[in-house]
Structure formats: C-alpha cells, structure tokens
Amino acid sequence: MSEKYPIEEYNIREAKGDGYYKIMVVNTALAEYRYKKDFPWSLIVEVDIKDQTQLYKLPTESEGIILNFFEDTITEIIKGKCSCQYVGRITDNGHRTFYYHIDNPKVVHEALQKFISSGLNSHEFEYNILKDEDWVTSKIFFD
C-alpha cells in the first residue's frame, strides 16, 4: 500500500458512564494522515439500531451481524464510485454512525440515492456530505 492509501489498522475505544456507553472503531492508520486535502469531503452515514439491548441501546449480537454487513455494503458502494478513506464508526444510544472522507461527493450521492431507491437496504439510513478539508468531523476519532 502507498502512503496515500495506508493499510487500515483498527482500535476499539469505549466510553462508559451512568446509563451511557459508546463504542468507537477507529482506523488508526489515519491518525497522522498527510493527504487529508485529497479527500476534502466528509461523508457521515447514520443508521438506527433496530434490535437493541435494553441497557445502553446497543445492537444485539444478531443485529450486530446485520449492521456489519450493511456497513460493508455501504463501504463497497462508496469505494466503487470514488476514492475514499474509512475513518471509523461510533455505536451508541440506538444508532451506528459511519465516517468516511471522499473525493467526489456527486457520484457518492447518486450511488447512495440509487441504493435507497433499490429497496435492497436492510435498514433505513440518513447521510450527510460536508466540505471538510481539515477533517474536523473526524477529529473525535483521533483525540
């Protein structure tokens, strides 16, 4: 792999408090990433967890498998349309949110709209694409 496309390395971070639990999966290969300007758009995809535990509203084991497959599908759609970096995901309070940085928002928007229209998605989801040359939206992963 090149410096621009480093081998993905993952670390799990957890935050827990009274009635609160957040799990982050972080692509640590991007912690000191030098090519941020090549991926100036932030893509944030949020999905509701359908089958969740009562405590902390995290996914059940079977729901986790479905969400992982859903995330892989979304990632493949994005990678099939543009250059991107997968930053990580956050699971908490009944939601799972995926973070990417991309180079072409138009084609990703079109591809995600096509996926939504297909009816093949296991979960309804929302997404936002924001101009973010300094990766401010992903800062939480590396602090």
C-alpha positions as CSV (number, residue, x, y, z in Angstrom):
1,M,0.0,0.0,0.0
2,S,1.1,3.6,-0.6
3,E,1.2,6.4,2.0
4,K,-1.9,7.8,0.4
5,Y,-3.7,4.5,0.9
6,P,-2.3,3.1,4.1
7,I,-3.2,-0.4,5.3
8,E,-6.2,0.0,7.6
9,E,-5.5,-0.7,11.3
10,Y,-8.3,-0.7,13.8
11,N,-8.5,0.1,17.5
12,I,-11.6,0.0,19.7
13,R,-12.3,2.8,22.1
14,E,-15.0,2.7,24.7
15,A,-16.6,5.3,26.9
16,K,-18.9,4.3,29.7
17,G,-20.9,6.3,32.3
18,D,-24.1,6.2,34.2
19,G,-26.6,5.0,31.6
20,Y,-24.2,5.7,28.8
21,Y,-22.0,3.5,26.7
22,K,-20.2,4.5,23.4
23,I,-18.1,2.2,21.3
24,M,-15.8,3.6,18.6
25,V,-13.9,1.6,16.0
26,V,-11.1,3.8,14.8
27,N,-8.9,3.4,11.7
28,T,-5.7,4.4,13.5
29,A,-3.7,4.3,10.2
30,L,-5.2,7.8,9.6
31,A,-4.2,9.3,12.9
32,E,-1.3,11.3,11.4
33,Y,-2.6,11.2,7.8
34,R,-0.9,13.7,5.4
35,Y,-3.2,13.5,2.5
36,K,-6.4,14.9,4.0
37,K,-6.7,17.6,1.3
38,D,-7.1,14.8,-1.3
39,F,-10.3,13.7,0.5
40,P,-11.9,17.1,1.2
41,W,-15.5,15.8,1.8
42,S,-16.8,14.2,4.9
43,L,-19.5,11.5,4.5
44,I,-21.4,10.6,7.6
45,V,-23.9,7.7,7.4
46,E,-26.3,7.2,10.4
47,V,-28.5,4.1,10.8
48,D,-30.9,3.3,13.7
49,I,-30.3,0.1,15.5
50,K,-33.5,-2.0,15.1
51,D,-32.8,-4.8,17.6
52,Q,-31.1,-3.4,20.6
53,T,-30.3,-4.3,24.1
54,Q,-32.3,-2.6,26.8
55,L,-29.2,-1.4,28.6
56,Y,-27.4,1.3,26.6
57,K,-29.4,0.6,23.4
58,L,-26.6,-1.2,21.7
59,P,-27.2,-3.8,19.0
60,T,-27.9,-7.4,19.9
61,E,-25.5,-10.0,18.6
62,S,-27.7,-10.8,15.6
63,E,-28.3,-7.1,14.9
64,G,-24.6,-6.5,15.0
65,I,-24.0,-9.1,12.3
66,I,-26.7,-7.4,10.1
67,L,-25.2,-3.9,10.8
68,N,-21.7,-5.1,9.9
69,F,-23.0,-6.5,6.6
70,F,-24.9,-3.2,6.0
71,E,-21.7,-1.2,6.7
72,D,-19.7,-3.4,4.3
73,T,-22.3,-2.8,1.6
74,I,-22.2,0.9,2.1
75,T,-18.4,0.9,2.0
76,E,-18.3,-1.1,-1.2
77,I,-20.8,1.3,-2.9
78,I,-18.6,4.2,-1.9
79,K,-15.3,2.6,-2.9
80,G,-16.9,1.6,-6.2
81,K,-17.6,5.2,-7.1
82,C,-14.7,7.3,-5.7
83,S,-11.5,7.3,-3.7
84,C,-12.2,7.3,0.0
85,Q,-10.8,6.8,3.4
86,Y,-12.9,4.9,6.0
87,V,-12.3,6.7,9.3
88,G,-14.4,4.6,11.7
89,R,-17.7,4.1,13.3
90,I,-19.5,5.0,16.5
91,T,-22.2,2.9,18.1
92,D,-24.2,4.4,21.0
93,N,-27.7,5.2,22.2
94,G,-29.6,3.2,19.5
95,H,-27.5,4.4,16.5
96,R,-24.5,3.4,14.5
97,T,-22.7,6.1,12.5
98,F,-20.0,5.5,9.9
99,Y,-17.4,8.2,8.9
100,Y,-15.6,8.4,5.6
101,H,-13.7,11.1,3.7
102,I,-14.2,11.1,0.0
103,D,-13.0,12.9,-3.1
104,N,-16.2,13.1,-5.2
105,P,-19.5,13.9,-3.4
106,K,-21.6,14.0,-6.5
107,V,-21.1,10.3,-7.5
108,V,-21.4,9.1,-3.9
109,H,-24.7,11.0,-3.5
110,E,-26.0,9.5,-6.7
111,A,-24.9,6.0,-5.8
112,L,-26.5,6.2,-2.3
113,Q,-29.7,7.5,-3.7
114,K,-29.8,4.6,-6.1
115,F,-29.2,2.2,-3.2
116,I,-32.0,3.8,-1.2
117,S,-34.4,3.6,-4.2
118,S,-33.5,-0.1,-4.8
119,G,-35.1,-1.2,-1.6
120,L,-32.3,-3.6,-1.0
121,N,-31.0,-2.0,2.1
122,S,-31.7,-3.8,5.4
123,H,-32.0,-0.5,7.3
124,E,-33.2,3.0,6.5
125,F,-30.4,5.4,6.9
126,E,-29.5,9.1,6.6
127,Y,-26.3,10.6,5.3
128,N,-24.6,14.0,5.1
129,I,-21.8,15.1,2.8
130,L,-20.0,18.1,4.0
131,K,-17.0,20.1,2.8
132,D,-14.3,19.3,5.4
133,E,-10.8,19.7,4.1
134,D,-9.3,19.7,7.7
135,W,-11.3,16.6,8.7
136,V,-13.0,18.4,11.6
137,T,-15.9,15.9,11.6
138,S,-13.4,13.0,12.2
139,K,-11.5,14.8,15.0
140,I,-13.3,12.8,17.7
141,F,-11.6,9.6,16.5
142,F,-8.1,10.9,17.0
143,D,-8.4,12.9,20.2
